[in-house]
Amino acid sequence: MLSQAEAMGILIGALVGIILCFFLFKYMNRDKKLKTQYDEMQQKTRGKAFCYSFYTVMIIEALMIFVSLFDLNLPMTDAVVHFTIIVIGVMVLACYCIWNDAYVGLNTNMKRYGVIMLIAGAINLASAIAAIAGGRMLVGGKLQAPFINMLCAVMLIAIALVLLAKKISDAHSGEGDFE
Amino acid sequence: MKNLSMKAARAAKDLSQQELAERVGVSRQTINAIEKGDYNPTINLCRAICRELGKTLDELFWEEEP
């Protein structure tokens, strides 16, 4: 169980993160708009991606009911369990969108996007490593809140790898400008 | 089914997929998907493409029965 100070720290961190995201999204888009724009095919694809992501989260949450019913002990705190489920949902959404050309918006500056993702990944990874070094990652056989940083770092690395794989796949399929 | 007439019209105008995409306000991947027959565009996008390529809807998007 988190202490009140730790819980407050996480809450303030989350709020700062949300405010920071607002400015980062504006910086990431070429037209400085908060909303990323997608064309009609991308919007249709993203609709499907949200659908798959939703069902994934629903299925895992349904499984979690059984974990609770059978009183099974997972090697992580409740906060980490729920965050892991969200990360899985986001990964389904991102991977489907990347593979179907609906991840990068019409107004997205990919260089800036890459820099933001790199910095976010590095901060999360550093926090996770610091937690491991300080013995705060695993307490009483359960993964603690700092594992969330590890999950974020892994998610960002995975998204970068899928983007790279898609680029290589497109290059091999000869999908060029003058095709 | 591949949209060869659109591809030919684009090539005749010496436009790349990226250039056409920018002119009609979509991504290059969407133009590629239309040419490959993987995506059926809305009538609004069809009209925008026709305007840019100087063709009619029939010329680019109508398929004669075999």
gemmi code that builds the backbone of each chain (N, CA, C; Angstrom):
import gemmi

chains = {
    "A": [
        ("MET", (0.847, -1.205, 0.000), (0.000, 0.000, 0.000), (0.881, 1.252, 0.000)),
        ("LEU", (0.501, 2.219, -0.805), (1.282, 3.453, -0.876), (0.982, 4.333, 0.331)),
        ("SER", (2.005, 5.083, 0.742), (1.763, 6.051, 1.806), (1.019, 7.234, 1.181)),
        ("GLN", (0.450, 8.083, 2.038), (-0.328, 9.218, 1.517), (0.575, 10.164, 0.714)),
        ("ALA", (1.808, 10.326, 1.202), (2.757, 11.213, 0.515), (3.091, 10.669, -0.874)),
        ("GLU", (3.292, 9.335, -0.941), (3.622, 8.713, -2.240), (2.450, 8.838, -3.216)),
        ("ALA", (1.236, 8.583, -2.706), (0.042, 8.683, -3.547), (-0.123, 10.114, -4.070)),
        ("MET", (0.114, 11.086, -3.187), (0.004, 12.493, -3.578), (1.066, 12.827, -4.629)),
        ("GLY", (2.252, 12.274, -4.439), (3.347, 12.490, -5.399), (2.983, 11.982, -6.779)),
        ("ILE", (2.380, 10.790, -6.813), (1.971, 10.201, -8.101), (0.877, 11.050, -8.746)),
        ("LEU", (-0.080, 11.502, -7.910), (-1.188, 12.326, -8.421), (-0.660, 13.636, -9.018)),
        ("ILE", (0.244, 14.287, -8.291), (0.806, 15.555, -8.793), (1.615, 15.293, -10.069)),
        ("GLY", (2.372, 14.199, -10.067), (3.157, 13.824, -11.253), (2.260, 13.618, -12.463)),
        ("ALA", (1.122, 12.944, -12.244), (0.174, 12.682, -13.340), (-0.407, 13.988, -13.872)),
        ("LEU", (-0.743, 14.901, -12.935), (-1.315, 16.197, -13.354), (-0.299, 17.013, -14.157)),
        ("VAL", (0.943, 17.030, -13.667), (2.004, 17.746, -14.393), (2.187, 17.119, -15.778)),
        ("GLY", (2.126, 15.785, -15.824), (2.266, 15.061, -17.093), (1.179, 15.448, -18.086)),
        ("ILE", (-0.067, 15.555, -17.587), (-1.201, 15.913, -18.469), (-1.007, 17.328, -19.032)),
        ("ILE", (-0.603, 18.262, -18.151), (-0.385, 19.650, -18.597), (0.762, 19.699, -19.612)),
        ("LEU", (1.801, 18.936, -19.333), (2.962, 18.889, -20.228), (2.559, 18.333, -21.602)),
        ("CYS", (1.694, 17.311, -21.579), (1.226, 16.689, -22.829), (0.532, 17.725, -23.715)),
        ("PHE", (-0.240, 18.614, -23.093), (-0.956, 19.668, -23.817), (0.031, 20.479, -24.673)),
        ("PHE", (1.152, 20.905, -24.050), (2.140, 21.709, -24.771), (2.924, 20.865, -25.775)),
        ("LEU", (3.204, 19.623, -25.395), (3.978, 18.754, -26.291), (3.193, 18.438, -27.563)),
        ("PHE", (1.885, 18.219, -27.413), (1.045, 17.936, -28.592), (1.060, 19.131, -29.542)),
        ("LYS", (0.988, 20.335, -28.958), (1.008, 21.546, -29.789), (2.356, 21.672, -30.510)),
        ("TYR", (3.430, 21.317, -29.800), (4.777, 21.405, -30.376), (4.969, 20.334, -31.465)),
        ("MET", (4.339, 19.181, -31.236), (4.532, 18.033, -32.130), (3.875, 18.241, -33.495)),
        ("ASN", (2.764, 19.009, -33.501), (2.034, 19.203, -34.754), (2.570, 20.407, -35.526)),
        ("ARG", (2.736, 20.218, -36.819), (3.313, 21.264, -37.677), (2.518, 22.570, -37.628)),
        ("ASP", (1.179, 22.445, -37.529), (0.342, 23.649, -37.537), (0.094, 24.207, -36.136)),
        ("LYS", (0.827, 23.642, -35.138), (0.729, 24.097, -33.730), (-0.666, 23.909, -33.148)),
        ("LYS", (-1.460, 23.037, -33.767), (-2.793, 22.762, -33.226), (-2.692, 21.593, -32.252)),
        ("LEU", (-3.593, 21.602, -31.258), (-3.556, 20.544, -30.253), (-4.000, 19.211, -30.860)),
        ("LYS", (-4.974, 19.296, -31.754), (-5.562, 18.083, -32.318), (-4.771, 17.598, -33.529)),
        ("THR", (-4.431, 16.335, -33.514), (-3.777, 15.750, -34.677), (-4.847, 15.453, -35.725)),
        ("GLN", (-4.539, 15.794, -36.987), (-5.534, 15.599, -38.042), (-5.255, 14.307, -38.805)),
        ("TYR", (-6.325, 13.604, -39.109), (-6.221, 12.362, -39.880), (-7.155, 12.447, -41.076)),
        ("ASP", (-6.781, 11.792, -42.170), (-7.678, 11.804, -43.330), (-8.756, 10.728, -43.157)),
        ("GLU", (-9.645, 10.631, -44.152), (-10.807, 9.745, -44.002), (-10.442, 8.268, -43.837)),
        ("MET", (-9.414, 7.818, -44.563), (-9.017, 6.410, -44.425), (-8.420, 6.160, -43.042)),
        ("GLN", (-7.619, 7.120, -42.587), (-7.009, 6.972, -41.262), (-8.063, 6.981, -40.158)),
        ("GLN", (-9.079, 7.847, -40.316), (-10.141, 7.908, -39.305), (-10.897, 6.580, -39.232)),
        ("LYS", (-11.134, 5.987, -40.403), (-11.850, 4.714, -40.451), (-11.006, 3.621, -39.771)),
        ("THR", (-9.721, 3.603, -40.098), (-8.816, 2.617, -39.516), (-8.712, 2.795, -38.006)),
        ("ARG", (-8.636, 4.056, -37.570), (-8.505, 4.325, -36.141), (-9.771, 3.893, -35.388)),
        ("GLY", (-10.894, 4.002, -36.046), (-12.141, 3.517, -35.443), (-12.055, 2.032, -35.154)),
        ("LYS", (-11.530, 1.267, -36.119), (-11.358, -0.175, -35.925), (-10.346, -0.438, -34.809)),
        ("ALA", (-9.266, 0.355, -34.819), (-8.203, 0.165, -33.821), (-8.748, 0.394, -32.406)),
        ("PHE", (-9.568, 1.444, -32.250), (-10.164, 1.718, -30.935), (-11.077, 0.557, -30.528)),
        ("CYS", (-11.761, -0.006, -31.501), (-12.659, -1.131, -31.239), (-11.861, -2.326, -30.712)),
        ("TYR", (-10.772, -2.681, -31.410), (-9.936, -3.815, -30.976), (-9.330, -3.551, -29.608)),
        ("SER", (-8.886, -2.318, -29.401), (-8.279, -1.950, -28.129), (-9.306, -2.074, -26.996)),
        ("PHE", (-10.514, -1.614, -27.267), (-11.592, -1.676, -26.271), (-11.882, -3.131, -25.878)),
        ("TYR", (-12.022, -3.997, -26.893), (-12.318, -5.401, -26.594), (-11.167, -6.075, -25.847)),
        ("THR", (-9.937, -5.701, -26.189), (-8.781, -6.269, -25.490), (-8.852, -5.928, -23.998)),
        ("VAL", (-9.096, -4.646, -23.716), (-9.171, -4.206, -22.318), (-10.348, -4.888, -21.605)),
        ("MET", (-11.484, -5.012, -22.309), (-12.663, -5.660, -21.709), (-12.365, -7.116, -21.360)),
        ("ILE", (-11.696, -7.828, -22.274), (-11.393, -9.247, -22.035), (-10.447, -9.390, -20.837)),
        ("ILE", (-9.408, -8.551, -20.797), (-8.453, -8.659, -19.683), (-9.128, -8.286, -18.364)),
        ("GLU", (-9.967, -7.257, -18.398), (-10.672, -6.875, -17.165), (-11.616, -8.003, -16.718)),
        ("ALA", (-12.232, -8.685, -17.696), (-13.104, -9.817, -17.351), (-12.284, -10.925, -16.694)),
        ("LEU", (-11.090, -11.169, -17.220), (-10.209, -12.177, -16.612), (-9.817, -11.760, -15.188)),
        ("MET", (-9.664, -10.451, -15.019), (-9.281, -9.945, -13.693), (-10.379, -10.212, -12.649)),
        ("ILE", (-11.626, -10.312, -13.124), (-12.723, -10.631, -12.200), (-12.470, -12.023, -11.596)),
        ("PHE", (-12.025, -12.947, -12.475), (-11.762, -14.305, -11.985), (-10.560, -14.328, -11.043)),
        ("VAL", (-9.579, -13.510, -11.348), (-8.408, -13.405, -10.465), (-8.883, -12.976, -9.076)),
        ("SER", (-9.822, -12.033, -9.071), (-10.352, -11.527, -7.805), (-11.231, -12.588, -7.123)),
        ("LEU", (-12.090, -13.262, -7.936), (-13.008, -14.271, -7.379), (-12.266, -15.434, -6.730)),
        ("PHE", (-11.198, -15.876, -7.415), (-10.424, -17.010, -6.896), (-9.333, -16.567, -5.917)),
        ("ASP", (-9.335, -15.265, -5.634), (-8.388, -14.723, -4.661), (-6.932, -15.028, -5.021)),
        ("LEU", (-6.642, -14.959, -6.317), (-5.273, -15.220, -6.769), (-4.406, -13.995, -6.479)),
        ("ASN", (-3.208, -14.260, -6.076), (-2.289, -13.165, -5.762), (-1.372, -12.882, -6.936)),
        ("LEU", (-1.507, -11.719, -7.513), (-0.604, -11.332, -8.596), (0.636, -10.666, -7.990)),
        ("PRO", (1.786, -10.855, -8.644), (3.022, -10.289, -8.062), (3.175, -8.798, -8.346)),
        ("MET", (2.079, -8.064, -8.234), (2.129, -6.607, -8.431), (0.974, -5.946, -7.692)),
        ("THR", (1.135, -4.667, -7.408), (0.072, -3.949, -6.689), (-1.102, -3.691, -7.639)),
        ("ASP", (-2.243, -3.335, -7.073), (-3.446, -3.097, -7.884), (-3.222, -1.979, -8.913)),
        ("ALA", (-2.514, -0.920, -8.480), (-2.256, 0.211, -9.388), (-1.470, -0.267, -10.609)),
        ("VAL", (-0.489, -1.126, -10.374), (0.338, -1.635, -11.476), (-0.488, -2.538, -12.396)),
        ("VAL", (-1.366, -3.353, -11.799), (-2.223, -4.249, -12.600), (-3.068, -3.419, -13.572)),
        ("HIS", (-3.745, -2.394, -13.053), (-4.635, -1.594, -13.903), (-3.850, -0.808, -14.954)),
        ("PHE", (-2.683, -0.334, -14.563), (-1.876, 0.414, -15.536), (-1.379, -0.520, -16.644)),
        ("THR", (-1.037, -1.750, -16.257), (-0.581, -2.739, -17.254), (-1.683, -3.000, -18.281)),
        ("ILE", (-2.927, -3.087, -17.794), (-4.061, -3.337, -18.698), (-4.218, -2.155, -19.668)),
        ("ILE", (-4.067, -0.939, -19.145), (-4.169, 0.246, -20.010), (-3.054, 0.220, -21.065)),
        ("VAL", (-1.856, -0.126, -20.634), (-0.713, -0.168, -21.571), (-0.966, -1.195, -22.678)),
        ("ILE", (-1.528, -2.341, -22.308), (-1.821, -3.368, -23.319), (-2.838, -2.817, -24.332)),
        ("GLY", (-3.868, -2.144, -23.818), (-4.876, -1.535, -24.696), (-4.256, -0.513, -25.640)),
        ("VAL", (-3.377, 0.323, -25.098), (-2.709, 1.352, -25.916), (-1.821, 0.692, -26.970)),
        ("MET", (-1.166, -0.391, -26.588), (-0.287, -1.085, -27.543), (-1.080, -1.672, -28.709)),
        ("VAL", (-2.243, -2.249, -28.400), (-3.102, -2.800, -29.464), (-3.499, -1.675, -30.420)),
        ("LEU", (-3.925, -0.557, -29.847), (-4.335, 0.609, -30.643), (-3.180, 1.106, -31.515)),
        ("ALA", (-2.025, 1.304, -30.886), (-0.880, 1.873, -31.610), (-0.388, 0.917, -32.708)),
        ("CYS", (-0.249, -0.359, -32.376), (0.286, -1.319, -33.365), (-0.653, -1.440, -34.568)),
        ("TYR", (-1.969, -1.544, -34.301), (-2.919, -1.653, -35.404), (-2.857, -0.406, -36.296)),
        ("CYS", (-2.796, 0.769, -35.646), (-2.743, 2.025, -36.410), (-1.450, 2.120, -37.222)),
        ("ILE", (-0.337, 1.771, -36.608), (0.947, 1.856, -37.316), (0.909, 0.946, -38.537)),
        ("TRP", (0.454, -0.295, -38.328), (0.496, -1.278, -39.422), (-0.491, -0.954, -40.534)),
        ("ASN", (-1.480, -0.119, -40.223), (-2.473, 0.235, -41.251), (-2.402, 1.718, -41.633)),
        ("ASP", (-1.243, 2.311, -41.434), (-0.960, 3.692, -41.883), (-1.880, 4.750, -41.274)),
        ("ALA", (-2.300, 4.532, -40.038), (-3.191, 5.518, -39.425), (-2.614, 6.090, -38.130)),
        ("TYR", (-1.338, 5.914, -37.918), (-0.721, 6.378, -36.664), (-0.202, 7.806, -36.800)),
        ("VAL", (0.464, 8.068, -37.908), (1.039, 9.399, -38.114), (-0.002, 10.306, -38.767)),
        ("GLY", (-0.329, 11.401, -38.084), (-1.347, 12.313, -38.591), (-0.833, 13.157, -39.747)),
        ("LEU", (-1.777, 13.855, -40.402), (-1.405, 14.693, -41.544), (-0.532, 15.872, -41.112)),
        ("ASN", (-0.730, 16.326, -39.864), (0.021, 17.495, -39.397), (1.116, 17.139, -38.392)),
        ("THR", (1.469, 15.848, -38.316), (2.488, 15.425, -37.350), (3.885, 15.684, -37.902)),
        ("ASN", (4.708, 16.306, -37.077), (6.120, 16.478, -37.428), (6.858, 15.291, -36.819)),
        ("MET", (7.242, 14.344, -37.666), (7.803, 13.086, -37.160), (9.129, 13.273, -36.425)),
        ("LYS", (9.914, 14.273, -36.822), (11.189, 14.514, -36.139), (10.933, 14.942, -34.694)),
        ("ARG", (10.016, 15.910, -34.547), (9.668, 16.382, -33.195), (9.030, 15.257, -32.385)),
        ("TYR", (8.183, 14.476, -33.053), (7.517, 13.362, -32.375), (8.568, 12.379, -31.843)),
        ("GLY", (9.541, 12.080, -32.699), (10.614, 11.155, -32.313), (11.402, 11.669, -31.116)),
        ("VAL", (11.704, 12.982, -31.133), (12.469, 13.583, -30.025), (11.675, 13.494, -28.718)),
        ("ILE", (10.378, 13.810, -28.787), (9.531, 13.760, -27.578), (9.484, 12.328, -27.023)),
        ("MET", (9.288, 11.358, -27.929), (9.204, 9.961, -27.499), (10.527, 9.498, -26.884)),
        ("LEU", (11.622, 9.945, -27.488), (12.953, 9.568, -26.995), (13.177, 10.113, -25.587)),
        ("ILE", (12.824, 11.396, -25.395), (13.010, 12.017, -24.073), (12.093, 11.334, -23.040)),
        ("ALA", (10.828, 11.109, -23.427), (9.876, 10.469, -22.509), (10.365, 9.064, -22.139)),
        ("GLY", (10.858, 8.325, -23.128), (11.373, 6.975, -22.879), (12.571, 7.006, -21.952)),
        ("ALA", (13.467, 7.951, -22.191), (14.689, 8.049, -21.375), (14.354, 8.406, -19.930)),
        ("ILE", (13.410, 9.352, -19.739), (13.022, 9.759, -18.369), (12.412, 8.572, -17.618)),
        ("ASN", (11.524, 7.856, -18.300), (10.872, 6.703, -17.660), (11.867, 5.598, -17.342)),
        ("LEU", (12.776, 5.351, -18.285), (13.771, 4.301, -18.075), (14.700, 4.665, -16.915)),
        ("ALA", (15.102, 5.933, -16.864), (15.991, 6.393, -15.779), (15.294, 6.249, -14.426)),
        ("SER", (13.997, 6.613, -14.387), (13.242, 6.489, -13.129), (13.158, 5.026, -12.700)),
        ("ALA", (12.918, 4.142, -13.693), (12.807, 2.711, -13.375), (14.143, 2.168, -12.866)),
        ("ILE", (15.234, 2.559, -13.517), (16.562, 2.080, -13.095), (16.892, 2.602, -11.683)),
        ("ALA", (16.542, 3.861, -11.438), (16.776, 4.440, -10.104), (15.982, 3.682, -9.045)),
        ("ALA", (14.745, 3.281, -9.398), (13.908, 2.535, -8.447), (14.496, 1.150, -8.174)),
        ("ILE", (15.025, 0.520, -9.228), (15.641, -0.801, -9.043), (16.864, -0.663, -8.129)),
        ("ALA", (17.692, 0.351, -8.438), (18.915, 0.568, -7.648), (18.573, 0.891, -6.189)),
        ("GLY", (17.473, 1.609, -5.982), (17.076, 1.988, -4.623), (16.233, 0.930, -3.927)),
        ("GLY", (16.002, -0.192, -4.597), (15.228, -1.280, -4.000), (13.750, -0.949, -3.827)),
        ("ARG", (13.220, -0.040, -4.662), (11.806, 0.352, -4.540), (10.904, -0.323, -5.566)),
        ("MET", (11.514, -1.098, -6.469), (10.729, -1.722, -7.540), (9.926, -2.918, -7.022)),
        ("LEU", (10.575, -3.754, -6.232), (9.948, -4.985, -5.729), (9.973, -4.962, -4.201)),
        ("VAL", (8.804, -4.831, -3.620), (8.723, -4.817, -2.150), (7.728, -5.894, -1.721)),
        ("GLY", (8.176, -6.767, -0.841), (7.295, -7.843, -0.355), (6.826, -8.754, -1.472)),
        ("GLY", (7.669, -8.973, -2.476), (7.320, -9.862, -3.594), (6.346, -9.261, -4.589)),
        ("LYS", (6.039, -7.983, -4.443), (5.092, -7.325, -5.370), (5.752, -6.148, -6.070)),
        ("LEU", (5.498, -6.065, -7.366), (6.016, -4.917, -8.132), (5.284, -3.660, -7.697)),
        ("GLN", (6.037, -2.612, -7.449), (5.456, -1.378, -6.925), (5.256, -0.326, -8.034)),
        ("ALA", (4.760, 0.836, -7.639), (4.440, 1.913, -8.591), (5.572, 2.257, -9.578)),
        ("PRO", (6.854, 2.232, -9.170), (7.910, 2.560, -10.150), (7.929, 1.627, -11.374)),
        ("PHE", (7.280, 0.465, -11.248), (7.211, -0.447, -12.396), (6.426, 0.204, -13.541)),
        ("ILE", (5.556, 1.149, -13.193), (4.787, 1.885, -14.211), (5.743, 2.614, -15.162)),
        ("ASN", (6.833, 3.176, -14.586), (7.847, 3.847, -15.419), (8.489, 2.852, -16.382)),
        ("MET", (8.757, 1.650, -15.860), (9.355, 0.604, -16.702), (8.401, 0.246, -17.842)),
        ("LEU", (7.111, 0.108, -17.500), (6.096, -0.225, -18.512), (6.024, 0.853, -19.604)),
        ("CYS", (6.062, 2.125, -19.170), (6.002, 3.233, -20.137), (7.206, 3.186, -21.073)),
        ("ALA", (8.379, 2.951, -20.495), (9.598, 2.888, -21.312), (9.507, 1.742, -22.317)),
        ("VAL", (9.058, 0.571, -21.845), (8.929, -0.592, -22.738), (7.913, -0.304, -23.839)),
        ("MET", (6.796, 0.358, -23.468), (5.761, 0.675, -24.455), (6.307, 1.608, -25.541)),
        ("LEU", (7.046, 2.624, -25.126), (7.590, 3.582, -26.102), (8.616, 2.908, -27.014)),
        ("ILE", (9.444, 2.028, -26.430), (10.439, 1.300, -27.240), (9.711, 0.385, -28.233)),
        ("ALA", (8.662, -0.300, -27.743), (7.900, -1.216, -28.610), (7.262, -0.455, -29.768)),
        ("ILE", (6.692, 0.728, -29.479), (6.067, 1.537, -30.536), (7.120, 1.953, -31.569)),
        ("ALA", (8.299, 2.354, -31.067), (9.385, 2.751, -31.981), (9.793, 1.576, -32.868)),
        ("LEU", (9.859, 0.371, -32.276), (10.251, -0.816, -33.047), (9.207, -1.167, -34.102)),
        ("VAL", (7.923, -1.039, -33.744), (6.859, -1.339, -34.720), (6.896, -0.327, -35.863)),
        ("LEU", (7.138, 0.948, -35.523), (7.255, 1.993, -36.566), (8.398, 1.661, -37.519)),
        ("LEU", (9.512, 1.205, -36.937), (10.684, 0.847, -37.741), (10.381, -0.364, -38.633)),
        ("ALA", (9.729, -1.365, -38.035), (9.379, -2.584, -38.786), (8.450, -2.238, -39.948)),
        ("LYS", (7.506, -1.326, -39.704), (6.562, -0.923, -40.756), (7.307, -0.217, -41.895)),
        ("LYS", (8.283, 0.614, -41.515), (9.052, 1.349, -42.519), (9.835, 0.367, -43.391)),
        ("ILE", (10.449, -0.628, -42.740), (11.223, -1.639, -43.472), (10.294, -2.454, -44.369)),
        ("SER", (9.138, -2.825, -43.819), (8.163, -3.614, -44.581), (7.696, -2.854, -45.829)),
        ("ASP", (7.425, -1.548, -45.671), (7.001, -0.714, -46.807), (8.109, -0.613, -47.850)),
        ("ALA", (9.350, -0.481, -47.371), (10.487, -0.371, -48.306), (10.642, -1.655, -49.106)),
        ("HIS", (10.432, -2.811, -48.438), (10.575, -4.088, -49.128), (9.440, -4.370, -50.111)),
        ("SER", (8.250, -3.837, -49.775), (7.103, -4.076, -50.672), (7.112, -3.090, -51.847)),
        ("GLY", (8.143, -2.232, -51.880), (8.287, -1.289, -53.009), (7.237, -0.223, -53.025)),
        ("GLU", (6.761, 0.174, -51.847), (5.710, 1.190, -51.767), (6.364, 2.574, -51.886)),
        ("GLY", (6.542, 3.028, -53.099), (7.228, 4.293, -53.285), (6.325, 5.370, -53.836)),
        ("ASP", (6.875, 6.552, -53.909), (6.115, 7.700, -54.392), (5.631, 7.546, -55.828)),
        ("PHE", (6.474, 6.951, -56.661), (6.117, 6.858, -58.073), (5.674, 5.473, -58.479)),
        ("GLU", (5.251, 4.694, -57.465), (4.837, 3.327, -57.754), (3.706, 3.302, -58.773)),
    ],
    "B": [
        ("MET", (-9.831, -4.343, -56.583), (-9.284, -4.205, -57.929), (-8.453, -2.919, -58.045)),
        ("LYS", (-7.285, -3.035, -58.693), (-6.395, -1.876, -58.798), (-7.027, -0.766, -59.638)),
        ("ASN", (-6.781, 0.479, -59.219), (-7.288, 1.608, -59.984), (-6.169, 2.105, -60.914)),
        ("LEU", (-6.030, 1.431, -62.040), (-4.943, 1.759, -62.972), (-5.177, 3.080, -63.680)),
        ("SER", (-6.470, 3.423, -63.885), (-6.753, 4.691, -64.594), (-6.318, 5.893, -63.755)),
        ("MET", (-6.468, 5.778, -62.441), (-6.048, 6.893, -61.573), (-4.522, 6.991, -61.564)),
        ("LYS", (-3.888, 5.838, -61.513), (-2.426, 5.809, -61.507), (-1.876, 6.406, -62.809)),
        ("ALA", (-2.535, 6.043, -63.914), (-2.093, 6.546, -65.221), (-2.314, 8.058, -65.326)),
        ("ALA", (-3.460, 8.516, -64.820), (-3.772, 9.962, -64.870), (-2.777, 10.746, -64.017)),
        ("ARG", (-2.406, 10.180, -62.876), (-1.432, 10.850, -61.994), (-0.064, 10.911, -62.673)),
        ("ALA", (0.309, 9.804, -63.294), (1.613, 9.758, -63.975), (1.638, 10.741, -65.154)),
        ("ALA", (0.486, 10.845, -65.841), (0.408, 11.767, -66.986), (0.596, 13.211, -66.542)),
        ("LYS", (0.161, 13.500, -65.332), (0.324, 14.862, -64.778), (1.691, 15.029, -64.116)),
        ("ASP", (2.492, 13.960, -64.143), (3.833, 13.955, -63.548), (3.789, 14.289, -62.054)),
        ("LEU", (2.813, 13.676, -61.395), (2.669, 13.901, -59.951), (3.062, 12.638, -59.195)),
        ("SER", (3.743, 12.813, -58.076), (4.023, 11.662, -57.213), (2.800, 11.441, -56.319)),
        ("GLN", (2.758, 10.294, -55.671), (1.642, 10.025, -54.740), (1.620, 11.088, -53.648)),
        ("GLN", (2.807, 11.465, -53.175), (2.907, 12.465, -52.105), (2.352, 13.817, -52.553)),
        ("GLU", (2.709, 14.205, -53.783), (2.239, 15.501, -54.296), (0.718, 15.527, -54.446)),
        ("LEU", (0.183, 14.446, -55.013), (-1.270, 14.374, -55.165), (-1.947, 14.372, -53.786)),
        ("ALA", (-1.352, 13.615, -52.856), (-1.912, 13.532, -51.494), (-1.982, 14.918, -50.860)),
        ("GLU", (-0.907, 15.676, -50.993), (-0.881, 17.029, -50.400), (-1.934, 17.927, -51.035)),
        ("ARG", (-2.102, 17.774, -52.357), (-3.069, 18.636, -53.047), (-4.512, 18.342, -52.641)),
        ("VAL", (-4.796, 17.076, -52.358), (-6.183, 16.743, -51.998), (-6.375, 16.611, -50.483)),
        ("GLY", (-5.299, 16.818, -49.718), (-5.406, 16.846, -48.248), (-5.541, 15.501, -47.574)),
        ("VAL", (-4.849, 14.496, -48.129), (-4.821, 13.186, -47.457), (-3.367, 12.722, -47.352)),
        ("SER", (-3.167, 11.544, -46.749), (-1.810, 11.022, -46.622), (-1.417, 10.275, -47.910)),
        ("ARG", (-0.104, 10.132, -48.135), (0.374, 9.397, -49.302), (-0.137, 7.955, -49.272)),
        ("GLN", (-0.217, 7.411, -48.043), (-0.664, 6.025, -47.894), (-2.105, 5.849, -48.386)),
        ("THR", (-2.917, 6.890, -48.213), (-4.314, 6.800, -48.670), (-4.371, 6.762, -50.197)),
        ("ILE", (-3.566, 7.598, -50.841), (-3.520, 7.584, -52.317), (-3.035, 6.210, -52.798)),
        ("ASN", (-2.016, 5.701, -52.117), (-1.472, 4.381, -52.469), (-2.543, 3.290, -52.317)),
        ("ALA", (-3.308, 3.370, -51.208), (-4.353, 2.364, -50.960), (-5.455, 2.438, -52.016)),
        ("ILE", (-5.790, 3.661, -52.458), (-6.835, 3.818, -53.498), (-6.334, 3.205, -54.810)),
        ("GLU", (-5.086, 3.492, -55.154), (-4.536, 2.972, -56.423), (-4.415, 1.442, -56.380)),
        ("LYS", (-4.138, 0.924, -55.193), (-4.013, -0.536, -55.067), (-5.368, -1.231, -54.954)),
        ("GLY", (-6.411, -0.417, -54.788), (-7.756, -0.986, -54.650), (-8.049, -1.476, -53.244)),
        ("ASP", (-7.224, -1.036, -52.272), (-7.425, -1.467, -50.887), (-8.401, -0.575, -50.125)),
        ("TYR", (-8.711, 0.586, -50.702), (-9.600, 1.518, -49.999), (-10.550, 2.195, -50.982)),
        ("ASN", (-11.817, 2.208, -50.618), (-12.821, 2.909, -51.430), (-13.013, 4.315, -50.880)),
        ("PRO", (-12.569, 5.333, -51.609), (-12.677, 6.705, -51.077), (-14.119, 7.205, -51.069)),
        ("THR", (-14.358, 8.222, -50.242), (-15.688, 8.848, -50.216), (-15.848, 9.672, -51.498)),
        ("ILE", (-17.077, 10.044, -51.772), (-17.339, 10.808, -52.999), (-16.609, 12.157, -52.971)),
        ("ASN", (-16.480, 12.742, -51.776), (-15.773, 14.035, -51.671), (-14.313, 13.899, -52.093)),
        ("LEU", (-13.669, 12.821, -51.638), (-12.258, 12.616, -51.998), (-12.138, 12.282, -53.488)),
        ("CYS", (-13.079, 11.473, -53.998), (-13.078, 11.153, -55.439), (-13.136, 12.447, -56.261)),
        ("ARG", (-14.023, 13.354, -55.840), (-14.178, 14.623, -56.580), (-12.906, 15.455, -56.505)),
        ("ALA", (-12.280, 15.488, -55.331), (-11.035, 16.266, -55.177), (-9.936, 15.691, -56.076)),
        ("ILE", (-9.855, 14.365, -56.137), (-8.833, 13.717, -56.979), (-9.112, 14.020, -58.453)),
        ("CYS", (-10.382, 13.907, -58.832), (-10.761, 14.189, -60.232), (-10.400, 15.625, -60.614)),
        ("ARG", (-10.676, 16.556, -59.707), (-10.367, 17.972, -59.977), (-8.863, 18.150, -60.201)),
        ("GLU", (-8.064, 17.522, -59.350), (-6.604, 17.681, -59.451), (-6.043, 17.026, -60.705)),
        ("LEU", (-6.644, 15.906, -61.095), (-6.113, 15.172, -62.253), (-6.807, 15.567, -63.562)),
        ("GLY", (-7.794, 16.437, -63.466), (-8.479, 16.912, -64.669), (-9.265, 15.820, -65.374)),
        ("LYS", (-9.854, 14.945, -64.596), (-10.645, 13.839, -65.158), (-12.045, 13.856, -64.543)),
        ("THR", (-12.939, 13.079, -65.149), (-14.288, 12.979, -64.588), (-14.339, 11.771, -63.652)),
        ("LEU", (-15.393, 11.730, -62.849), (-15.576, 10.584, -61.942), (-15.647, 9.284, -62.732)),
        ("ASP", (-16.361, 9.328, -63.845), (-16.496, 8.124, -64.681), (-15.135, 7.626, -65.164)),
        ("GLU", (-14.319, 8.580, -65.582), (-13.013, 8.188, -66.140), (-12.111, 7.520, -65.097)),
        ("LEU", (-12.186, 7.987, -63.872), (-11.286, 7.445, -62.847), (-11.888, 6.349, -61.981)),
        ("PHE", (-13.203, 6.436, -61.729), (-13.749, 5.526, -60.723), (-14.878, 4.616, -61.203)),
        ("TRP", (-15.208, 4.669, -62.468), (-16.272, 3.795, -62.954), (-15.670, 2.582, -63.643)),
        ("GLU", (-16.123, 1.412, -63.205), (-15.623, 0.189, -63.839), (-16.706, -0.390, -64.723)),
        ("GLU", (-16.364, -0.668, -65.981), (-17.319, -1.294, -66.891), (-17.520, -2.747, -66.483)),
        ("GLU", (-18.757, -3.225, -66.614), (-19.037, -4.634, -66.319), (-18.281, -5.511, -67.315)),
        ("PRO", (-17.689, -6.633, -66.852), (-16.942, -7.483, -67.801), (-17.872, -8.213, -68.774)),
    ],
}
model = gemmi.Model(1)
for chain_id, residues in chains.items():
    chain = gemmi.Chain(chain_id)
    for i, (resn, *xyz) in enumerate(residues, 1):
        res = gemmi.Residue()
        res.name, res.seqid = resn, gemmi.SeqId(i, " ")
        for name, pos in zip(("N", "CA", "C"), xyz):
            atom = gemmi.Atom()
            atom.name, atom.element = name, gemmi.Element(name[0])
            atom.pos, atom.b_iso = gemmi.Position(*pos), 0.0
            res.add_atom(atom)
        chain.add_residue(res)
    model.add_chain(chain)
structure = gemmi.Structure()
structure.add_model(model)
structure.setup_entities()
